[in-house]
Amino acid sequence: MKRVIFDVAALIARVVVGVIFVAHGLQKWTQGLGATSAGFTEMGVPLPGVAAAFATILEVVGGVLLILGLAVRVVALLLLIDMIGAIVFVHGANGVFVQDSGWELAAALGVACLLLAALGGGRIGLDAIVHSVFRHRKAGDQDTAVARPAERPRDVPRQGRGPGGLDDRDRREVDSLLSDDPTQPNPHKR
């Protein structure tokens, strides 16, 4: 039951956080990379052109991947780095509240990404489907492998058994069954 609760909670968190990232990424995209880069320059973000492209693409693509539940841990880690950069270079000095351009939204999104990176996105998503397919494929490969009996070390004698695992009485019985020699007793021949 705990696992199901986690899976549903992770799905809800992924979708909500993903939608927020897609919205912010599309906002940067519709403004244009030039305008976003200029805004990053005003805010003192280092390498503003690179940072603008990185943030825009990561937030749109990463948000979609979170919603789908694909590559959740990697994407969440990258988005966490994005949010750390937003806090350090833009929002950190402005206090807590969003209305003052503070760090609360970036921190909340960053912490959500931290949890997704640490715990994964749950079983309701494409990561779980991909994992399941590879697990079944691997199990199928093992099922088709030729099973070989475990080898016995050659220097360990069989206990009371001769070649083929038969004891002396069984070997004599097999020999008599296979023998065409009339002097050998063969109770199974008529």
C-alpha positions as CSV (number, residue, x, y, z in Angstrom):
1,M,0.0,0.0,0.0
2,K,2.9,2.4,0.8
3,R,4.3,1.8,-2.6
4,V,1.0,2.6,-4.3
5,I,0.7,5.8,-2.3
6,F,4.3,6.8,-3.3
7,D,3.6,6.1,-7.0
8,V,0.5,8.2,-7.0
9,A,2.2,11.0,-5.1
10,A,5.2,10.9,-7.4
11,L,3.0,11.0,-10.4
12,I,1.1,14.1,-9.1
13,A,4.4,15.8,-8.2
14,R,6.0,15.1,-11.5
15,V,3.0,16.4,-13.5
16,V,2.6,19.6,-11.5
17,V,6.3,20.4,-11.4
18,G,6.6,19.5,-15.1
19,V,3.7,21.8,-16.0
20,I,5.3,24.7,-14.1
21,F,8.6,24.1,-15.8
22,V,7.0,23.9,-19.3
23,A,5.1,27.1,-18.6
24,H,8.3,29.0,-17.6
25,G,10.3,27.5,-20.5
26,L,7.6,28.4,-23.0
27,Q,7.5,31.9,-21.5
28,K,11.2,32.3,-22.2
29,W,10.8,30.7,-25.7
30,T,7.9,33.0,-26.7
31,Q,9.9,36.1,-25.6
32,G,12.7,34.8,-27.8
33,L,16.2,33.8,-26.8
34,G,17.6,37.3,-27.5
35,A,15.1,38.9,-25.1
36,T,15.7,36.2,-22.5
37,S,19.5,36.6,-22.9
38,A,19.1,40.3,-22.5
39,G,17.1,39.8,-19.3
40,F,19.7,37.4,-18.0
41,T,22.4,40.0,-18.7
42,E,20.5,42.7,-16.7
43,M,20.2,40.2,-13.8
44,G,23.9,39.5,-13.8
45,V,23.7,35.9,-15.0
46,P,27.1,34.7,-16.3
47,L,27.2,33.7,-19.9
48,P,23.6,35.0,-20.4
49,G,23.2,33.6,-24.0
50,V,24.3,30.1,-23.0
51,A,22.3,30.3,-19.8
52,A,19.1,31.5,-21.6
53,A,19.3,28.7,-24.1
54,F,20.1,26.1,-21.4
55,A,17.2,27.3,-19.2
56,T,14.7,27.5,-22.0
57,I,15.4,24.2,-23.6
58,L,15.8,22.4,-20.3
59,E,12.6,23.8,-18.8
60,V,10.5,22.9,-21.8
61,V,12.0,19.5,-22.6
62,G,12.7,18.6,-19.0
63,G,9.1,19.6,-18.0
64,V,7.6,17.4,-20.7
65,L,9.9,14.5,-19.7
66,L,8.8,14.9,-16.0
67,I,5.2,14.8,-17.1
68,L,5.8,11.6,-19.1
69,G,7.9,10.1,-16.4
70,L,10.9,9.5,-18.7
71,A,14.5,9.9,-17.5
72,V,13.1,11.4,-14.3
73,R,16.2,11.2,-12.1
74,V,18.6,12.8,-14.7
75,V,16.1,15.5,-15.7
76,A,15.2,16.3,-12.1
77,L,19.0,16.7,-11.3
78,L,19.4,19.0,-14.3
79,L,16.4,21.1,-13.3
80,L,17.7,21.2,-9.7
81,I,20.9,22.7,-11.1
82,D,18.8,25.2,-13.1
83,M,17.0,26.2,-9.9
84,I,20.2,26.6,-7.9
85,G,21.5,28.9,-10.6
86,A,18.2,30.9,-10.5
87,I,18.5,31.3,-6.7
88,V,22.2,32.1,-6.7
89,F,22.3,34.5,-9.6
90,V,18.8,36.0,-9.6
91,H,16.5,35.5,-6.7
92,G,18.7,34.9,-3.6
93,A,19.3,38.5,-2.7
94,N,15.6,39.5,-3.1
95,G,14.2,37.8,-0.1
96,V,11.7,34.9,0.1
97,F,8.6,36.1,-1.6
98,V,7.9,35.7,-5.3
99,Q,6.2,39.1,-5.6
100,D,9.5,40.6,-4.6
101,S,11.3,38.4,-7.1
102,G,12.4,36.2,-4.2
103,W,13.6,32.7,-4.1
104,E,10.5,30.8,-2.8
105,L,9.3,29.4,-6.2
106,A,12.8,28.4,-7.4
107,A,13.5,26.8,-4.0
108,A,10.2,24.9,-4.0
109,L,10.8,23.6,-7.5
110,G,14.4,22.8,-6.7
111,V,13.5,20.8,-3.6
112,A,10.8,18.9,-5.6
113,C,13.4,18.1,-8.2
114,L,15.8,17.0,-5.4
115,L,13.2,14.5,-4.2
116,L,12.5,13.2,-7.7
117,A,16.2,12.8,-8.3
118,A,16.7,10.9,-5.1
119,L,13.6,8.8,-5.1
120,G,12.6,8.5,-8.7
121,G,9.3,9.1,-10.4
122,G,7.4,6.1,-9.3
123,R,6.0,3.2,-11.3
124,I,3.4,5.3,-13.1
125,G,5.4,6.6,-16.0
126,L,7.5,5.7,-19.0
127,D,10.6,4.9,-16.9
128,A,8.7,2.1,-15.3
129,I,7.5,0.8,-18.6
130,V,11.0,0.9,-20.1
131,H,12.5,-0.8,-17.0
132,S,9.8,-3.5,-17.2
133,V,10.4,-4.2,-20.9
134,F,14.2,-4.5,-20.3
135,R,13.6,-6.7,-17.2
136,H,11.3,-9.0,-19.2
137,R,13.7,-9.1,-22.2
138,K,16.6,-9.9,-19.9
139,A,14.5,-12.7,-18.2
140,G,13.6,-14.0,-21.6
141,D,17.2,-14.2,-22.6
142,Q,18.0,-16.1,-19.5
143,D,15.1,-18.5,-20.1
144,T,16.3,-19.4,-23.6
145,A,19.9,-20.1,-22.4
146,V,20.8,-23.7,-22.3
147,A,20.8,-25.0,-18.8
148,R,23.9,-27.0,-17.9
149,P,24.2,-29.1,-14.8
150,A,26.6,-28.0,-12.2
151,E,29.9,-29.6,-12.6
152,R,31.3,-31.8,-9.9
153,P,35.0,-31.3,-9.2
154,R,36.8,-34.3,-10.8
155,D,38.8,-35.1,-7.7
156,V,35.8,-35.6,-5.5
157,P,34.6,-39.3,-5.7
158,R,31.0,-40.1,-5.9
159,Q,29.8,-41.7,-2.7
160,G,29.4,-45.5,-3.4
161,R,28.6,-44.9,-7.0
162,G,30.5,-45.8,-10.1
163,P,30.5,-44.2,-13.6
164,G,27.1,-42.7,-14.5
165,G,26.1,-42.4,-10.8
166,L,25.1,-46.1,-10.5
167,D,26.2,-48.3,-7.6
168,D,27.7,-51.7,-8.3
169,R,24.3,-53.6,-8.1
170,D,22.6,-51.2,-10.5
171,R,25.6,-51.4,-13.0
172,R,25.4,-55.3,-12.9
173,E,21.6,-55.1,-13.6
174,V,22.1,-52.7,-16.5
175,D,24.9,-54.8,-17.9
176,S,22.7,-57.9,-17.7
177,L,19.9,-56.1,-19.5
178,L,22.2,-55.0,-22.3
179,S,24.1,-58.3,-22.5
180,D,23.2,-60.9,-25.2
181,D,25.4,-63.4,-23.4
182,P,23.3,-66.4,-22.4
183,T,25.5,-67.1,-19.5
184,Q,24.6,-63.8,-17.9
185,P,21.3,-63.9,-16.0
186,N,18.7,-61.6,-17.6
187,P,15.4,-61.8,-15.9
188,H,13.8,-59.3,-18.4
189,K,14.5,-61.4,-21.5
190,R,11.9,-64.0,-22.5
